[in-house]
């Protein structure tokens, strides 16, 4: 059973553990890494051949997030321990340095051919069902059913990797939640009381207008919006608004996609308001695919942004060894729940997501691949990764691990949100519908159309994607 945690009122200001002590990334000379082809990293366990041609070679593909090295270091650590017991196996890392949407495209291209399909691929759970429907992924039921650690995974995590046919297609690594990160010093300078706990959307807008007037050189708020921001715009931006209204994207009872809802329109109006009143980064910055790095690594550490609607993981950039080391951040930054539109129950909203490891169907050696995946997903390895990457665990064994408990000043806050969080529709059409959400946001943020026009275009596109028979008009 999951432990009860303190409520999300105000996170304790605790010194974060040194991730370099936990991750164990310093490798011995015996297992020194070499570079293969300039991109893939492999332990010198055997002569390197074709990724799918050699019977003892595994290729692991993952997204390389900008300048960060956390995933690479975690995988190298796993490779070292795995090689001690399997010296005949070569493991190649295939990092894909790409923006979110480009990563999904590149991954699908790789999985579509037996020649290029990696043995393991890192999948955002929101794209998983689409890849299942496309026939890219191998079911894993025969492996997870006999795996002792599977019982420690919380049900929402298992649900996220289960297809509509009831089969398991991936192993979830973690979840994440979202809230309002804010700079206490900047809000106090603007005359706003901290801890800041907005109760409605109007409270947020009033506070951001105050910041703009008092601190003209500071960006009041960042809400990811528009097509270049990909799923961040849909999930960290739009759906954090929509799920604070009475409406949803998908009606589970009727199994239809909802059209014409007031909540959808009001969410677009909020986006239009913050951009038209210049409470956000300018359009050129807001539509920059590299906005995330700028927000996390420059604007927040340098006091250029007052409030950021974002995920639980972002302080990993500020840890020792991170892309933007900022040891003072616990004394400067705080977090608040995102309120519902008018303060109605439950009073806050958060979206939860997460990533997973899946086996492409066209890749060979599934038994060998599973043995490496078991090593990757051990309790110890996942606890270390959670600490190094500011992850919210989705496993009871990791939640109780001494490395995880209280590892970050904000981990209790974000972990508490999991039980009350909403999830995106785990359905194959969702990625296409998400793209239409981003297009609607971009229409209103750029002023190319009204919220009403953007909603009408969205509704028409959803009908085109799923068929009118799979939609319903909001009541």
C-alpha positions as CSV (number, residue, x, y, z in Angstrom):
1,X,0.0,0.0,0.0
2,X,1.1,3.5,-0.7
3,X,2.2,5.5,2.3
4,X,0.2,8.5,3.3
5,X,2.0,11.8,2.8
6,X,1.7,15.3,4.1
7,X,-0.8,17.5,2.3
8,X,0.4,19.9,-0.4
9,X,0.2,23.0,1.6
10,X,3.8,24.1,1.6
11,X,6.7,21.7,0.8
12,X,9.5,21.4,3.3
13,X,12.7,23.1,2.4
14,X,15.1,20.2,2.6
15,X,18.5,19.8,1.2
16,X,18.4,17.5,-1.8
17,X,20.6,14.4,-1.9
18,X,23.5,14.6,-4.2
19,X,22.4,12.6,-7.3
20,X,26.0,11.9,-8.2
21,X,26.3,9.9,-5.0
22,X,23.2,7.9,-5.9
23,X,23.4,7.3,-9.6
24,X,26.9,5.8,-9.5
25,X,27.8,7.1,-12.9
26,X,31.5,6.8,-12.4
27,X,32.5,3.7,-14.3
28,X,35.5,1.6,-13.7
29,X,38.3,1.3,-16.3
30,X,37.3,-2.3,-16.9
31,X,33.9,-1.1,-18.3
32,X,35.0,2.1,-20.0
33,X,32.5,3.2,-22.7
34,X,33.3,3.6,-26.3
35,X,31.5,5.6,-29.0
36,X,29.9,3.7,-31.9
37,X,29.2,5.7,-35.0
38,X,29.2,9.0,-33.2
39,X,25.8,8.4,-31.5
40,X,25.4,4.9,-30.0
41,X,27.4,4.2,-26.8
42,X,28.3,0.6,-26.1
43,X,30.2,-1.4,-23.4
44,X,33.1,-3.3,-24.9
45,X,31.5,-6.7,-24.1
46,X,31.8,-8.2,-27.6
47,X,32.6,-7.2,-31.1
48,X,30.0,-4.8,-32.3
49,X,27.9,-5.9,-35.3
50,X,24.5,-4.9,-36.7
51,X,22.0,-4.1,-33.9
52,X,19.6,-6.7,-35.1
53,X,22.0,-9.0,-36.9
54,X,24.3,-10.1,-34.0
55,X,22.5,-12.6,-31.6
56,X,24.2,-10.9,-28.6
57,X,23.6,-7.2,-29.3
58,X,20.9,-5.1,-27.9
59,X,20.0,-1.6,-29.0
60,X,18.3,0.8,-26.6
61,X,16.7,4.0,-28.1
62,X,15.7,7.0,-26.0
63,X,15.2,10.7,-26.2
64,X,18.2,12.8,-25.3
65,X,16.7,15.9,-23.7
66,X,18.8,18.8,-24.8
67,X,22.1,19.0,-22.9
68,X,20.9,16.7,-20.1
69,X,22.8,13.4,-19.4
70,X,20.6,11.8,-16.8
71,X,19.1,9.1,-18.9
72,X,22.5,8.3,-20.5
73,X,24.2,8.1,-17.2
74,X,21.4,5.8,-15.8
75,X,21.7,3.5,-18.7
76,X,25.4,3.4,-18.6
77,X,25.2,2.4,-14.9
78,X,22.7,-0.4,-15.8
79,X,25.0,-1.5,-18.6
80,X,27.9,-1.8,-16.2
81,X,26.1,-4.0,-13.7
82,X,24.5,-6.1,-16.5
83,X,27.8,-6.7,-18.2
84,X,29.3,-8.2,-15.0
85,X,26.8,-11.1,-15.4
86,X,26.5,-11.2,-19.2
87,X,30.0,-10.5,-20.6
88,X,28.9,-12.0,-24.0
89,X,26.3,-9.3,-24.6
90,X,26.9,-5.9,-26.3
91,X,24.5,-3.1,-25.4
92,X,24.3,-0.1,-27.7
93,X,22.7,3.2,-26.7
94,X,20.9,5.1,-29.5
95,X,20.1,8.6,-28.2
96,X,17.8,10.6,-30.3
97,X,18.5,14.3,-29.8
98,X,15.2,15.8,-31.0
99,X,12.2,17.9,-30.0
100,X,9.3,16.0,-28.7
101,X,7.3,15.6,-32.0
102,X,10.5,14.9,-34.0
103,X,11.4,12.2,-31.5
104,X,8.1,10.4,-31.9
105,X,8.4,10.6,-35.7
106,X,12.0,9.2,-35.7
107,X,11.0,6.5,-33.3
108,X,8.1,5.3,-35.5
109,X,10.4,5.3,-38.6
110,X,12.9,3.2,-36.7
111,X,10.2,0.7,-35.5
112,X,8.7,0.3,-39.0
113,X,11.7,-1.7,-40.3
114,X,13.3,-4.8,-38.9
115,X,16.7,-3.4,-40.0
116,X,16.4,-0.3,-37.8
117,X,14.0,-1.3,-35.0
118,X,15.8,-1.0,-31.6
119,X,15.2,-3.8,-29.0
120,X,13.9,-1.3,-26.5
121,X,12.4,2.1,-27.1
122,X,11.5,4.8,-24.6
123,X,7.8,5.7,-25.1
124,X,5.7,8.5,-23.7
125,X,2.5,6.7,-22.5
126,X,0.4,9.2,-24.4
127,X,1.8,7.9,-27.8
128,X,1.8,4.3,-26.7
129,X,-1.8,3.4,-27.8
130,X,-1.2,4.9,-31.2
131,X,1.9,2.8,-31.7
132,X,0.0,-0.3,-30.5
133,X,-2.7,0.4,-33.1
134,X,-0.1,0.8,-35.8
135,X,1.3,-2.7,-34.9
136,X,4.7,-1.5,-33.8
137,X,4.9,-3.0,-30.4
138,X,5.2,-6.5,-28.9
139,X,2.8,-7.6,-26.1
140,X,4.7,-8.3,-22.8
141,X,2.1,-10.3,-20.9
142,X,4.2,-13.4,-20.8
143,X,7.0,-11.5,-19.2
144,X,5.2,-9.3,-16.6
145,X,3.0,-12.1,-15.4
146,X,6.0,-13.9,-14.0
147,X,7.8,-10.9,-12.8
148,X,7.8,-10.4,-9.0
149,X,8.2,-6.6,-9.2
150,X,5.0,-6.2,-11.3
151,X,2.8,-6.3,-8.2
152,X,4.5,-3.1,-6.9
153,X,3.2,-1.0,-9.8
154,X,0.2,1.2,-9.1
155,X,-2.8,0.5,-11.2
156,X,-2.9,3.8,-13.1
157,X,0.6,3.0,-14.3
158,X,-0.5,-0.5,-15.5
159,X,-3.6,1.0,-17.1
160,X,-1.4,3.5,-19.0
161,X,0.5,0.7,-20.8
162,X,-2.5,-1.7,-21.4
163,X,-4.0,-1.8,-24.8
164,X,-7.8,-1.8,-25.5
165,X,-7.4,-5.5,-26.0
166,X,-6.3,-5.9,-22.4
167,X,-2.7,-6.8,-23.2
168,X,0.3,-5.1,-21.7
169,X,2.6,-3.4,-24.2
170,X,5.2,-1.6,-22.0
171,X,6.6,-1.3,-18.5
172,X,6.0,2.2,-17.0
173,X,9.0,3.9,-15.5
174,X,7.4,6.7,-13.5
175,X,4.6,9.2,-13.5
176,X,4.6,13.0,-13.2
177,X,2.3,15.7,-12.1
178,X,2.0,19.4,-12.8
179,X,1.5,22.6,-10.9
180,X,2.5,26.3,-10.6
181,X,6.2,26.9,-10.0
182,X,6.8,30.5,-8.8
183,X,9.6,32.7,-7.7
184,X,8.9,33.8,-4.2
185,X,11.3,36.8,-4.3
186,X,9.7,38.2,-7.5
187,X,6.1,37.8,-6.2
188,X,7.1,39.5,-2.9
189,X,8.8,42.4,-4.9
190,X,5.5,42.8,-6.8
191,X,3.6,43.0,-3.5
192,X,2.0,39.5,-3.7
193,X,1.8,37.5,-0.5
194,X,3.7,34.2,-0.3
195,X,3.1,31.4,0.0
196,X,0.9,32.1,-3.1
197,X,-2.2,30.0,-3.4
198,X,-4.5,31.2,-6.2
199,X,-8.0,29.8,-5.9
200,X,-9.3,30.6,-9.4
201,X,-8.1,31.5,-12.8
202,X,-9.0,35.1,-12.1
203,X,-6.6,35.0,-9.1
204,X,-3.8,34.0,-11.5
205,X,-4.6,36.7,-14.0
206,X,-4.8,39.4,-11.3
207,X,-1.5,38.4,-9.9
208,X,0.2,38.3,-13.3
209,X,-1.1,41.7,-14.1
210,X,0.4,42.9,-10.9
211,X,3.8,41.4,-11.7
212,X,3.7,43.0,-15.1
213,X,3.1,46.5,-13.7
214,X,5.5,46.2,-10.8
215,X,8.3,44.3,-12.6
216,X,8.3,45.3,-16.3
217,X,11.5,43.4,-17.0
218,X,10.1,40.1,-15.7
219,X,7.9,37.7,-17.7
220,X,4.8,37.2,-15.5
221,X,3.9,33.6,-16.6
222,X,4.8,30.9,-19.0
223,X,2.1,28.5,-20.2
224,X,3.3,26.2,-23.0
225,X,1.2,26.9,-26.1
226,X,1.2,26.2,-29.8
227,X,2.3,23.6,-32.2
228,X,6.1,23.9,-31.7
229,X,5.7,23.0,-28.0
230,X,4.0,19.7,-29.0
231,X,2.4,17.7,-26.2
232,X,3.7,20.1,-23.6
233,X,1.2,22.6,-25.0
234,X,-1.7,20.2,-24.8
235,X,-0.9,18.7,-21.4
236,X,1.0,21.3,-19.4
237,X,-1.0,24.1,-21.0
238,X,-4.4,23.5,-22.3
239,X,-5.5,20.4,-20.4
240,X,-4.4,21.9,-17.1
241,X,-7.1,24.5,-17.9
242,X,-9.8,22.3,-19.4
243,X,-9.7,19.7,-16.6
244,X,-10.3,22.6,-14.1
245,X,-13.7,23.1,-15.8
246,X,-16.8,20.9,-15.9
247,X,-15.8,19.5,-19.3
248,X,-13.4,16.9,-20.6
249,X,-11.9,15.9,-24.0
250,X,-13.5,12.5,-23.9
251,X,-16.8,11.2,-22.4
252,X,-16.0,7.7,-21.0
253,X,-19.6,6.8,-20.4
254,X,-20.7,7.4,-24.0
255,X,-17.2,6.6,-25.4
256,X,-17.3,9.7,-27.5
257,X,-15.0,12.8,-28.1
258,X,-16.7,15.9,-26.8
259,X,-17.4,18.8,-29.1
260,X,-18.5,22.4,-28.5
261,X,-17.9,22.5,-24.7
262,X,-17.9,25.7,-22.7
263,X,-14.8,24.5,-20.8
264,X,-12.9,24.1,-24.1
265,X,-13.9,27.6,-25.2
266,X,-13.1,29.1,-21.8
267,X,-9.6,27.5,-21.8
268,X,-8.9,29.0,-25.2
269,X,-10.1,32.4,-23.9
270,X,-7.6,32.1,-21.0
271,X,-4.8,31.5,-23.5
272,X,-5.9,34.4,-25.6
273,X,-6.0,36.7,-22.5
274,X,-2.5,36.0,-21.3
275,X,-1.0,36.5,-24.8
276,X,-3.1,39.5,-25.8
277,X,-2.2,41.2,-22.4
278,X,1.5,40.3,-22.9
279,X,1.7,38.4,-19.7
280,X,3.7,35.6,-21.4
281,X,6.9,35.4,-23.3
282,X,6.7,37.1,-26.7
283,X,5.4,35.1,-29.6
284,X,8.8,34.4,-31.1
285,X,10.0,32.9,-27.8
286,X,6.7,31.2,-27.1
287,X,6.8,29.4,-30.5
288,X,10.5,28.5,-30.1
289,X,10.9,24.7,-30.0
290,X,13.7,25.2,-27.6
291,X,11.6,27.2,-25.1
292,X,11.9,24.5,-22.4
293,X,15.6,24.8,-22.1
294,X,15.3,28.6,-22.0
295,X,12.7,28.5,-19.2
296,X,14.4,25.8,-17.1
297,X,18.0,26.8,-17.5
298,X,18.0,30.5,-18.0
299,X,14.8,32.4,-17.1
300,X,14.0,30.7,-13.8
301,X,17.5,30.6,-12.4
302,X,18.1,34.2,-13.4
303,X,14.9,35.6,-12.0
304,X,13.4,36.5,-15.4
305,X,10.2,34.5,-15.1
306,X,7.8,34.8,-12.1
307,X,5.5,31.8,-12.7
308,X,5.8,28.7,-14.8
309,X,3.0,26.1,-15.3
310,X,5.1,23.0,-15.5
311,X,5.9,19.5,-14.4
312,X,7.3,17.9,-11.2
313,X,10.7,17.1,-12.8
314,X,12.0,20.6,-13.7
315,X,14.3,21.1,-10.7
316,X,16.5,18.3,-11.9
317,X,18.2,21.0,-14.1
318,X,19.2,22.9,-11.0
319,X,20.8,20.0,-9.1
320,X,24.5,19.5,-8.9
321,X,25.6,18.2,-12.3
322,X,22.4,19.5,-13.9
323,X,22.3,21.7,-17.0
324,X,21.8,24.9,-14.8
325,X,23.2,24.2,-11.3
326,X,21.3,26.4,-8.9
327,X,21.8,25.4,-5.3
328,X,19.7,28.2,-3.9
329,X,16.5,27.2,-5.7
330,X,14.8,25.7,-2.7
331,X,15.0,29.2,-1.0
332,X,13.7,31.0,-4.1
333,X,11.2,28.7,-5.8
334,X,7.9,27.3,-4.4
335,X,5.0,25.4,-5.8
336,X,1.2,25.8,-5.7
337,X,-1.6,23.7,-7.1
338,X,-3.2,24.8,-10.3
339,X,-6.7,26.0,-9.2
340,X,-10.0,25.1,-11.0
341,X,-11.6,27.7,-13.1
342,X,-13.9,29.1,-10.4
343,X,-12.6,27.4,-7.3
344,X,-15.1,24.6,-7.4
345,X,-14.3,21.1,-6.1
346,X,-11.8,19.6,-5.9
347,X,-10.2,23.1,-5.9
348,X,-7.1,22.0,-7.8
349,X,-6.2,20.2,-11.0
350,X,-3.2,18.3,-12.2
351,X,-2.5,16.1,-15.2
352,X,-0.4,13.0,-14.8
353,X,1.6,11.3,-17.5
354,X,4.8,9.3,-17.6
355,X,7.1,7.3,-19.8
356,X,7.7,3.6,-20.4
357,X,9.9,1.0,-22.0
358,X,8.5,-1.0,-24.9
359,X,9.7,-3.7,-27.3
360,X,9.3,-3.1,-31.0
361,X,7.6,-6.1,-32.6
362,X,10.1,-6.2,-35.5
363,X,13.2,-6.3,-33.2
364,X,14.6,-9.7,-32.3
365,X,15.8,-11.3,-29.1
366,X,12.9,-10.6,-26.8
367,X,14.0,-12.9,-24.1
368,X,17.5,-11.3,-24.0
369,X,15.8,-7.8,-24.1
370,X,13.6,-8.7,-21.2
371,X,16.6,-9.7,-19.1
372,X,18.2,-6.3,-19.7
373,X,14.8,-4.6,-19.0
374,X,14.6,-6.4,-15.6
375,X,18.0,-5.0,-14.7
376,X,16.9,-1.5,-15.7
377,X,13.8,-1.7,-13.7
378,X,15.2,-3.1,-10.4
379,X,14.1,-1.2,-7.3
380,X,17.5,0.2,-6.6
381,X,18.1,1.4,-10.2
382,X,14.6,3.0,-10.4
383,X,15.0,4.7,-7.0
384,X,18.3,6.2,-8.1
385,X,16.9,7.4,-11.4
386,X,13.9,9.0,-9.7
387,X,16.2,11.0,-7.5
388,X,18.5,12.0,-10.3
389,X,15.7,13.0,-12.7
390,X,13.2,14.4,-10.2
391,X,10.7,11.7,-11.0
392,X,7.4,10.8,-9.2
393,X,7.4,7.1,-8.7
394,X,4.5,4.8,-9.7
395,X,5.7,1.9,-7.7
396,X,5.2,1.1,-4.0
397,X,8.7,-0.5,-3.6
398,X,10.4,2.6,-4.9
399,X,8.2,5.0,-2.9
400,X,9.5,3.2,0.3
401,X,13.1,3.2,-0.8
402,X,15.3,5.4,1.5
403,X,16.8,7.2,-1.5
404,X,13.4,8.3,-2.6
405,X,11.7,9.4,0.7
406,X,12.0,13.1,0.9
407,X,14.7,13.3,-1.7
408,X,13.5,16.8,-3.0
409,X,11.9,19.8,-1.4
410,X,8.9,19.3,-3.7
411,X,8.6,15.6,-4.0
412,X,5.9,15.3,-1.3
413,X,3.9,18.0,-3.0
414,X,4.0,16.4,-6.4
415,X,3.5,12.9,-5.1
416,X,0.4,13.9,-3.3
417,X,-1.1,15.2,-6.5
418,X,-1.0,11.7,-8.1
419,X,-4.1,10.4,-6.4
420,X,-6.1,13.4,-7.6
421,X,-4.6,13.8,-11.0
422,X,-6.4,13.4,-14.3
423,X,-5.1,11.4,-17.2
424,X,-5.3,12.0,-20.9
425,X,-7.5,9.7,-22.9
426,X,-5.5,6.5,-23.5
427,X,-6.8,6.0,-27.0
428,X,-5.2,5.7,-30.4
429,X,-6.7,9.0,-31.8
430,X,-5.4,11.1,-28.9
431,X,-2.0,12.1,-30.5
432,X,-3.9,13.5,-33.6
433,X,-6.4,15.2,-31.4
434,X,-3.6,16.6,-29.3
435,X,-2.1,18.2,-32.4
436,X,-5.4,19.9,-33.1
437,X,-5.5,21.3,-29.6
438,X,-2.1,22.8,-30.2
439,X,-3.3,24.3,-33.5
440,X,-6.3,25.8,-31.7
441,X,-4.0,27.3,-29.1
442,X,-1.8,28.8,-31.7
443,X,-4.7,30.3,-33.5
444,X,-5.7,32.3,-30.4
445,X,-2.3,33.1,-29.1
446,X,-1.2,34.6,-32.4
447,X,-4.5,36.4,-32.9
448,X,-5.2,34.7,-36.2
449,X,-8.7,33.7,-35.1
450,X,-11.1,34.1,-32.2
451,X,-11.5,31.4,-29.5
452,X,-14.9,30.6,-31.1
453,X,-13.3,30.2,-34.5
454,X,-10.5,28.0,-33.1
455,X,-13.0,25.8,-31.3
456,X,-15.1,25.4,-34.5
457,X,-12.0,24.3,-36.5
458,X,-11.0,21.9,-33.7
459,X,-14.4,20.3,-33.7
460,X,-14.3,19.9,-37.5
461,X,-10.9,18.2,-37.3
462,X,-11.9,15.9,-34.5
463,X,-14.9,14.7,-36.6
464,X,-12.5,14.1,-39.5
465,X,-10.2,12.1,-37.3
466,X,-12.6,9.9,-35.4
467,X,-15.9,10.1,-37.4
468,X,-19.0,11.9,-36.4
469,X,-20.5,8.8,-34.8
470,X,-17.6,8.8,-32.3
471,X,-18.3,12.4,-31.1
472,X,-21.0,14.0,-29.0
473,X,-22.1,17.6,-28.4
474,X,-21.5,19.0,-24.9
475,X,-24.7,19.5,-23.0
